[in-house]
Amino acid sequence: MPQPAAIDLHTHIVPAEFPAYAGKHDATRWPQMAAGSDCHHKNVMIAGKNFRTVSDECWEVSRRIEAMDHMNIGMQVLSPMPELLSYWFPPEDGLAIARHINGTISGMVAQSPKRFCGLGMVPLQDPELASRELENLMRDGFRGVEIGSSVNGVAIGSPQFQPFFATAEKLGAAVFIHALHPAGTERIVGPPRLIPLIAFPGEIATGLASIITGGMFERHPRLKLCFSHGGGTFGIILPRLMQGWRLSKIVREHIAQSPEEQARRFYYDTVLFSPTSLAFLIASFGATQLCIGTDYPFELSEAAPLDLIGALNLGEAERAALHAGNARRFLALPA
């Protein structure tokens, strides 16, 4: 039986182990792994506390392939658990942990190169250093990188990150942008578990908007950017931004190119959990710009991504594009 063709663009890994801290700065936030409650789980320990319990699906290739076959997914794109991006470390420490995590991804891809490809991580707190590391990753067979929606509170559309995006454009690297450390969490009423449910959609939308309002895409129009969680709330924000762009001379002077035209050239994943939301995204951005995503292997993941697409009355060409064609174009994978 032929392998399924669908590509899951949004999945995460955690290394089975972390090296001991060998830097010259504060080791307090350096992660370590500790035994979990059973042989299939480990605890990610930070500052002596359990940050998150994760399953061996985060690093075991055979376990991932079993889940992929169950979901009818042919290929997963592996990227770091976003909380490991480590922008809060000094740059040299950030580079050290990035290389360990990138090595984990590379090793997993090598075990089954037909079922996996990789998006690595770079120390974006130092854009020049991140640019050099991106060059290394692309030379070593990675398809691009995952980055956060902000870096230590600074939006990714800020001019200070232009050297990195210029390098990504030059190399044709795929850049997957994931919500990270959302603003406004102090206003959420309830347990911390609500943060990704409530705050991530606004956070990724703000990061996306900064790319447009900061002129990053106008300066680098060949950038390949994909936004997690369907771009969050940006699909709702876009008509309002367009209305201001049409009516306000000041806004048009600041944003030379139509925000809608820019937004329809970005890519978005389908981690939406709702056929209605997926239909809205298709209407907003086009079926050519959406890629399957699941957020596997975490609790808040889409267990049946093909069913989500199948619930819509799409033509064969549109389904094929969402299943794999768009992701192949974004990642520059061979047909």
C-alpha positions, 0 to 999 in steps of 0.5 A, spaced: 500 500 500 503 506 498 504 511 503 499 517 505 501 523 501 499 528 507 504 533 510 504 535 517 507 542 518 506 543 525 509 538 530 514 539 535 520 535 538 523 535 545 530 531 546 530 525 550 536 528 554 540 535 555 547 536 556 549 539 562 550 546 562 557 548 560 557 556 559 559 562 563 552 565 565 546 563 570 545 556 569 538 556 572 534 556 566 538 551 563 533 545 562 534 538 564 530 531 563 528 527 569 524 520 569 517 521 569 511 516 572 512 511 567 517 509 561 514 513 556 514 519 559 519 524 562 519 531 565 522 537 563 526 540 569 527 548 569 530 551 576 529 544 579 521 545 577 517 540 573 516 545 567 512 540 563 511 532 562 512 530 555 511 523 552 517 519 548 513 521 542 517 527 542 523 523 541 522 516 539 521 515 531 518 509 531 512 512 536 511 518 531 511 513 525 505 509 528 501 515 530 502 518 523 500 512 520 494 512 524 492 519 522 494 518 515 500 523 515 505 521 510 511 526 513 512 530 519 516 537 519 519 537 526 521 543 530 522 544 537 517 545 542 517 553 542 519 554 550 526 551 548 527 557 543 531 560 549 531 567 546 532 569 554 539 566 554 545 569 552 547 568 545 552 563 546 548 559 551 542 560 546 547 557 540 549 551 544 542 549 546 540 550 539 545 546 536 543 540 541 536 541 539 538 541 531 542 535 532 536 531 535 532 533 529 537 531 524 538 525 527 531 523 527 530 525 520 536 521 518 532 515 521 527 516 516 528 521 511 522 519 507 517 521 513 521 527 516 524 533 515 526 538 519 526 546 521 531 548 526 532 553 531 537 559 531 539 564 537 534 570 534 536 574 540 543 576 536 540 576 529 547 576 526 549 570 529 542 567 528 543 568 520 550 565 520 547 559 524 541 559 519 546 558 513 549 552 517 542 549 517 540 550 510 547 547 508 546 541 513 539 539 509 534 543 514 528 546 510 528 552 514 527 554 522 522 555 527 522 562 530 517 565 536 512 571 534 517 575 539 523 575 542 524 578 549 518 582 548 520 585 541 516 583 535 519 580 530 517 585 525 522 590 528 528 592 524 533 589 528 531 582 525 532 585 518 539 581 518 536 575 519 530 575 514 534 578 509 538 571 510 532 567 510 530 570 503 537 569 500 537 562 502 530 560 500 529 558 507 522 556 510 520 560 516 515 557 521 513 562 526 510 560 532 506 564 538 511 565 544 510 568 551 504 572 549 502 579 552 497 580 556 497 574 560 496 577 567 488 579 564 487 571 564 482 569 569 483 562 571 489 557 571 495 558 567 493 552 562 488 557 559 494 561 556 495 557 550 487 557 549 486 564 550 492 568 548 496 564 543 491 567 537 492 574 539 500 573 540 501 570 533 496 575 530 500 581 533 507 578 530 504 577 523 501 584 523 508 587 525 511 583 519 506 587 515 506 594 519 514 594 520 515 593 512 519 587 513 515 583 507 515 589 503 523 589 503 524 582 503 518 580 498 521 573 497 520 571 504 517 564 505 513 565 512 508 560 515 504 562 521 502 557 527 494 556 529 492 559 522 494 566 524 490 566 530 485 572 530 489 576 524 483 574 519 478 578 523 483 583 524 485 584 516 479 587 514 479 592 519 486 594 517 484 594 510 479 599 512 484 604 515 489 603 510 484 605 505 481 611 509 488 613 512 493 617 508 498 616 514 497 609 514 498 608 507 504 612 507 507 607 513 504 601 509 506 602 502 503 595 499 496 593 501 496 588 507 491 584 504 496 582 498 501 581 503 497 576 507 495 572 502 502 571 500 504 568 507 502 561 509 498 558 515 497 552 518 490 548 520 491 548 527 483 550 528 479 545 530 473 547 526 471 546 519 467 553 520 474 556 522 478 553 516 473 555 511 474 562 513 481 562 513 480 559 505 476 565 504 481 570 507 487 567 505 486 562 499 486 555 499 493 555 496 496 558 502 494 553 508 498 547 510 496 541 515 498 542 522 497 538 528 501 541 534 503 533 535 505 530 540 502 535 545 495 535 549 492 540 545 493 537 538 488 536 532 487 528 532 484 528 525 487 533 521 484 530 514 477 529 517 477 537 518 479 538 511 474 533 508 468 536 512 469 542 507 466 541 500 473 542 496 475 540 489 480 535 488 485 540 487 484 544 493 484 538 497 491 536 494 494 543 495 492 543 503 494 535 504 501 536 501 502 541 495 502 547 499 507 545 504 511 542 499 512 549 496 513 552 502 519 547 504 521 547 497 521 539 497 521 535 491 514 533 488 
